[in-house]
């Protein structure tokens, strides 16, 4: 009977650790960890990459009206002086309406995106900007594995760890 490894942790701690490892694997392409943890992470990572490969082209282009502040040559918002009903003057930001083409996920791709978001953590770069790992999965990783059926990760053994003699491995995207 196949069951998950407990890894000597309680359920909530184990799941948080595995989510972090999967996030790091997708973000960096490889991680170094113990063999038991790597086998658990491999299963999780392979499943979300398979979802990304299956749903990567399942969207439609939609034109959307977007209202933005009008910017001058320096990149500052343009304003105009306006009088209110009671006679007071204030500055009003000028708006411009444009249409943009955006991708709209089909229902099955949206479901896949939500499953991925349950498996990976939110990540920020050095400047504090959010990194969209689901977009990275759909746009970068999935096209790389398009013709492949499974086996998106590999485990390379590096030997025992000094101190507790645990088997250390490198888990990487193929």
QUISULCOR-V684767 format. One record per residue. N is the residue number from 1. PSI is psi in whole degrees, 0 to 359 (NA if undefined). OMEGA is omega in whole degrees, -180 to 180 (none if undefined). D_FIRST is the distance of its C-alpha to the first C-alpha in Angstrom with 1 decimal. Layout:
# QUISULCOR-V684767
((N;PSI;OMEGA;D_FIRST) (N;PSI;OMEGA;D_FIRST))
This chain:
# QUISULCOR-V684767
((1;124;-177;0.0) (2;126;176;3.8) (3;165;178;6.5) (4;151;175;10.1) (5;142;-180;12.2) (6;331;178;14.7) (7;21;177;17.5) (8;25;-177;19.5) (9;158;173;20.7) (10;165;-172;20.8) (11;311;-176;19.2) (12;321;179;22.6) (13;318;-180;23.6) (14;314;-180;20.4) (15;321;178;20.6) (16;319;179;24.4) (17;316;-179;24.0) (18;321;176;21.6) (19;318;179;24.0) (20;318;179;26.8) (21;319;178;25.3) (22;318;179;24.6) (23;313;179;28.2) (24;322;179;29.7) (25;315;-179;28.0) (26;321;-178;29.4) (27;314;-173;32.7) (28;342;-180;33.4) (29;340;176;31.4) (30;151;176;29.9) (31;158;176;28.7) (32;125;-177;28.4) (33;185;178;25.6) (34;163;-175;23.1) (35;317;-178;20.4) (36;317;179;17.4) (37;319;-178;19.2) (38;321;180;20.2) (39;323;177;16.7) (40;317;-179;15.9) (41;323;180;19.4) (42;315;180;19.1) (43;316;-179;16.4) (44;315;-178;18.6) (45;317;179;21.8) (46;323;-178;20.9) (47;319;-179;20.0) (48;330;175;23.3) (49;322;177;25.3) (50;320;176;24.0) (51;316;-179;25.2) (52;319;179;28.5) (53;319;-178;29.0) (54;322;-171;28.5) (55;10;-171;30.8) (56;327;-178;33.4) (57;15;-175;36.3) (58;70;177;35.6) (59;169;176;38.6) (60;150;178;42.3) (61;131;-179;45.4) (62;139;175;47.3) (63;129;-176;50.8) (64;137;175;50.9) (65;130;-178;54.1) (66;130;178;54.0) (67;119;-178;56.7) (68;161;175;57.3) (69;139;179;60.1) (70;133;-177;62.9) (71;146;176;63.3) (72;189;-176;66.5) (73;330;-179;67.0) (74;351;-179;65.8) (75;9;178;62.6) (76;154;179;63.8) (77;137;176;63.6) (78;138;-180;66.8) (79;162;175;68.4) (80;152;180;71.4) (81;125;-176;73.7) (82;145;176;73.5) (83;136;178;75.5) (84;178;-178;73.8) (85;327;-178;75.4) (86;9;173;76.9) (87;356;180;78.5) (88;149;180;76.3) (89;144;177;75.2) (90;164;179;71.7) (91;132;180;69.8) (92;132;179;67.4) (93;131;179;64.9) (94;138;-180;65.4) (95;150;173;62.4) (96;138;-179;61.8) (97;127;179;59.6) (98;168;174;57.9) (99;136;179;55.3) (100;151;173;52.2) (101;129;179;49.6) (102;159;177;46.1) (103;131;176;42.6) (104;121;-179;41.1) (105;141;171;37.4) (106;163;-174;36.4) (107;319;-178;34.0) (108;326;177;30.8) (109;322;177;31.8) (110;318;177;32.6) (111;318;178;29.1) (112;319;178;27.6) (113;318;-180;30.1) (114;322;176;29.0) (115;319;178;25.3) (116;319;-179;26.4) (117;335;175;28.6) (118;337;-175;25.7) (119;333;-179;23.9) (120;153;178;27.1) (121;162;173;29.8) (122;141;-176;33.5) (123;144;175;35.5) (124;149;177;39.2) (125;189;-176;41.3) (126;330;-178;44.1) (127;355;-180;46.6) (128;6;178;44.4) (129;143;179;43.7) (130;140;174;40.3) (131;126;-179;38.2) (132;97;-177;36.5) (133;331;177;33.2) (134;322;176;32.2) (135;322;178;35.5) (136;320;178;34.8) (137;314;-178;31.5) (138;319;-170;33.4) (139;330;-176;36.6) (140;309;-173;35.9) (141;315;-177;32.3) (142;316;178;31.5) (143;331;179;34.7) (144;327;-177;33.8) (145;23;-172;30.5) (146;314;-176;31.9) (147;359;-175;31.6) (148;142;177;28.3) (149;95;179;25.0) (150;175;178;22.3) (151;51;-177;22.4) (152;347;-179;24.7) (153;160;176;24.0) (154;150;179;24.2) (155;123;177;23.5) (156;122;-179;26.4) (157;136;-180;26.2) (158;351;178;29.4) (159;179;-177;29.0) (160;149;178;28.7) (161;140;178;30.1) (162;131;179;33.2) (163;297;-180;33.0) (164;1;175;29.4) (165;26;177;28.4) (166;143;180;25.4) (167;117;-178;24.5) (168;138;-180;26.2) (169;162;172;25.5) (170;123;177;27.3) (171;122;-177;25.3) (172;157;173;27.6) (173;136;-177;28.1) (174;NA;none;28.9))
